Amino acid sequence: MEDLQPVPDLSEEIGSRFQGAPWAEAVHNLDVLIIGAGGIGSWAALNISRLNPRHMTIVDPDVVDASNLSGQLYRTGDIGSRKARVTAGICNDFSNCYNVNFFNRPLEPHDVLNRQDGYDIIISAVDNMATRQQIFNLWKEDLSNHHPLLIDARMAAEVFQVFCLSPNTTKDNNEWLFSDSEADATVCSFKQTSFVASILGGFITNLVVNYTYNTVNPIVERPVPFYSQYKADLLMLE
């Protein structure tokens, strides 16, 4: 029988491929909160964990279901397990990132407001507008002590939308927050695809990198647009 090989210490390798990037040092100081670990949050968590942020928290009360395998970052062996815990474990395994905390329950106000150092970035990856409104309200309260970026991401099978709110955002709430009854209805069996979800996870991470880059006082800032939309059928990002 073949001897088991010891697990190598990969601490020196984390992020080694981008250490020369102008944002590399700053990104290691990020504290990130991801609310929702479904098609959006699970892929975003994996990509962000590869940046090796200082700390990441994942909040989701749901359990992995067989139907989630078509669009979310889960394996057949994960069925029946808590999404937040599984996602944290995936970050451990695929990124050697262990500075991940998780809560297997719904979002609670102290998740945002009572953290001593606050969060640099809050990612809203939920599936209903009522929770998005709750997250937005908590984000506004958090601004009194901290200045996080709020990334609100939404996805159907072949399209996604992303809204970025910084402390100086002047957009009216009605431009991006509305009731569930006003949201566009989608066919129940056509809600998620893994390829769009993984693109969205990468795009969110790109926004995190650009936002972080802009905090190091660059000569020219990178774009962090208020609104972005991707349509897979047209291969179009606008």
C-alpha positions in Angstrom: 0.0 0.0 0.0 1.3 3.4 -0.9 2.4 5.6 2.0 0.4 8.7 2.6 2.4 11.9 1.8 2.4 14.7 4.3 0.3 17.8 3.4 2.8 20.5 2.3 2.9 23.9 4.0 1.5 26.2 1.3 1.6 29.4 3.4 4.4 30.8 1.2 2.6 30.0 -2.0 -0.7 31.7 -1.3 -1.0 34.6 -3.6 2.5 34.1 -4.9 1.4 34.5 -8.5 0.2 38.1 -8.0 2.6 39.4 -5.4 3.9 42.0 -7.9 0.4 43.5 -8.4 0.0 47.0 -7.0 -3.0 45.9 -5.0 -1.5 42.7 -3.6 -0.5 43.9 -0.1 -3.7 45.8 0.5 -5.9 42.9 -0.5 -4.4 40.8 2.3 -5.8 43.4 4.8 -9.4 43.0 3.7 -12.3 41.9 6.0 -15.1 40.6 3.8 -18.7 39.6 4.7 -20.6 37.4 2.2 -24.3 37.1 2.9 -25.7 34.1 1.0 -23.7 31.0 -0.2 -25.8 30.0 -3.2 -25.0 30.4 -6.8 -23.5 33.9 -6.3 -22.0 33.6 -2.8 -20.3 30.2 -3.2 -18.4 31.1 -6.3 -17.5 34.6 -5.0 -16.2 33.1 -1.8 -13.9 30.7 -3.6 -12.5 33.4 -5.9 -12.0 35.9 -3.0 -10.4 33.3 -0.8 -7.7 32.9 -3.5 -6.8 36.5 -2.8 -6.1 35.4 0.8 -8.0 38.3 2.6 -7.3 38.9 6.3 -10.8 37.6 7.2 -13.9 36.4 5.5 -17.3 35.6 7.0 -20.0 33.6 5.3 -23.7 33.7 6.4 -26.4 31.4 5.1 -29.0 29.2 6.9 -29.7 26.9 3.9 -28.8 23.3 3.3 -27.3 22.0 0.0 -30.0 20.4 -2.1 -29.6 18.2 -5.2 -31.0 20.9 -7.4 -28.2 23.2 -6.3 -25.6 21.2 -8.2 -26.6 22.7 -11.5 -25.6 26.3 -10.6 -23.8 26.4 -7.2 -20.3 25.4 -6.1 -21.2 22.1 -4.4 -20.5 18.4 -4.8 -22.8 15.4 -4.5 -21.3 14.6 -1.2 -22.3 18.0 0.1 -26.1 17.3 -0.2 -27.7 17.7 3.2 -24.9 19.8 4.6 -25.1 23.5 5.6 -24.0 25.7 2.7 -22.0 28.2 4.8 -20.0 25.5 6.4 -19.4 23.7 3.1 -18.3 26.9 1.4 -15.9 27.7 4.2 -14.5 24.2 3.8 -14.1 24.6 0.0 -12.1 27.8 0.7 -9.9 25.8 3.1 -9.3 23.0 0.6 -9.0 24.9 -2.7 -7.2 28.0 -1.5 -5.5 26.9 1.7 -7.5 29.8 3.3 -8.4 29.1 6.9 -9.3 32.6 8.1 -12.9 32.0 7.2 -15.8 32.1 9.7 -19.3 31.0 9.0 -22.8 31.1 10.4 -25.4 28.5 9.6 -28.3 30.9 10.2 -30.0 33.9 8.7 -28.3 37.3 8.8 -28.5 39.1 12.1 -27.8 42.8 12.7 -24.7 42.1 14.9 -23.1 40.2 12.0 -22.5 43.7 10.5 -22.7 46.2 13.3 -21.0 44.6 16.2 -17.8 43.4 14.6 -15.1 45.4 16.3 -13.1 46.3 13.2 -16.1 46.4 10.8 -15.9 45.1 7.3 -14.2 46.6 4.3 -16.6 44.9 1.8 -20.1 43.5 2.2 -21.4 41.2 -0.5 -25.2 40.8 -0.8 -25.7 37.4 -2.5 -29.2 36.7 -1.4 -32.3 35.6 -3.5 -35.0 38.1 -2.4 -35.5 41.8 -2.2 -36.6 42.0 1.4 -33.3 40.7 2.6 -31.5 43.0 0.2 -33.3 45.9 1.9 -32.3 44.7 5.3 -28.7 44.4 4.2 -28.8 47.9 2.8 -30.2 49.3 6.0 -27.5 47.6 8.0 -24.9 48.9 5.6 -26.1 52.5 6.1 -25.9 52.1 9.9 -22.4 50.6 9.6 -21.3 53.8 7.7 -21.3 55.7 11.0 -18.2 53.8 12.1 -16.8 52.2 9.0 -16.8 52.8 5.2 -17.5 49.5 3.5 -18.3 48.9 -0.1 -21.6 47.1 -0.6 -21.8 44.8 -3.6 -25.3 43.7 -4.4 -25.4 40.9 -7.0 -28.4 39.3 -8.8 -28.5 36.4 -11.2 -30.8 34.5 -13.5 -29.7 31.6 -15.7 -28.0 33.7 -18.5 -27.8 37.2 -17.1 -26.5 38.9 -14.0 -26.6 42.4 -12.5 -24.3 43.9 -10.0 -24.7 47.2 -8.0 -21.8 48.7 -6.1 -22.5 51.3 -3.4 -19.7 53.2 -1.8 -20.1 55.7 1.1 -20.3 58.5 -1.4 -23.0 56.9 -3.7 -25.7 59.4 -4.5 -28.1 57.1 -6.4 -31.7 57.0 -5.3 -32.7 53.7 -3.6 -35.6 53.3 -6.1 -33.0 52.8 -8.8 -31.9 49.5 -7.5 -34.1 48.5 -4.5 -37.7 47.4 -5.1 -40.2 44.9 -3.9 -40.2 41.2 -4.9 -43.5 41.7 -6.6 -41.8 44.3 -8.9 -38.9 42.1 -9.8 -38.8 40.4 -13.2 -40.2 36.9 -13.0 -38.1 34.1 -14.5 -39.1 30.6 -15.5 -38.9 28.4 -12.4 -36.8 25.7 -14.1 -34.4 28.3 -15.6 -32.8 30.1 -12.7 -29.1 29.1 -12.6 -26.2 27.9 -14.7 -22.8 27.2 -13.3 -21.0 29.0 -16.1 -22.8 32.3 -15.5 -22.5 31.9 -11.7 -18.7 31.3 -12.0 -18.4 34.3 -14.3 -20.3 36.4 -11.7 -18.1 35.2 -8.9 -15.0 36.2 -10.8 -16.6 39.6 -11.7 -17.4 40.3 -8.1 -13.7 39.5 -7.2 -12.6 41.8 -10.0 -14.6 44.6 -8.3 -13.1 43.8 -5.0 -9.6 44.1 -6.5 -10.3 47.3 -8.3 -11.9 48.9 -5.1 -8.9 47.8 -3.1 -6.5 49.1 -5.7 -8.1 52.5 -5.5 -7.4 52.7 -1.7 -3.6 52.8 -2.3 -3.8 56.2 -3.8 -3.1 55.3 -7.5 -2.4 58.0 -10.1 -5.4 56.7 -12.1 -8.2 54.9 -10.3 -9.7 51.7 -11.7 -13.5 51.6 -12.4 -15.9 50.3 -9.8 -19.2 51.1 -11.6 -22.5 51.6 -9.8 -24.2 49.2 -12.2 -23.0 46.4 -14.4 -25.0 43.8 -16.4 -23.9 40.7 -18.3 -25.9 38.9 -20.9 -24.5 35.5 -21.7 -26.6 35.0 -24.9 -25.1 38.1 -26.4 -21.6 37.8 -24.7 -22.2 41.4 -23.6 -21.1 43.2 -20.5 -22.4 46.7 -20.0 
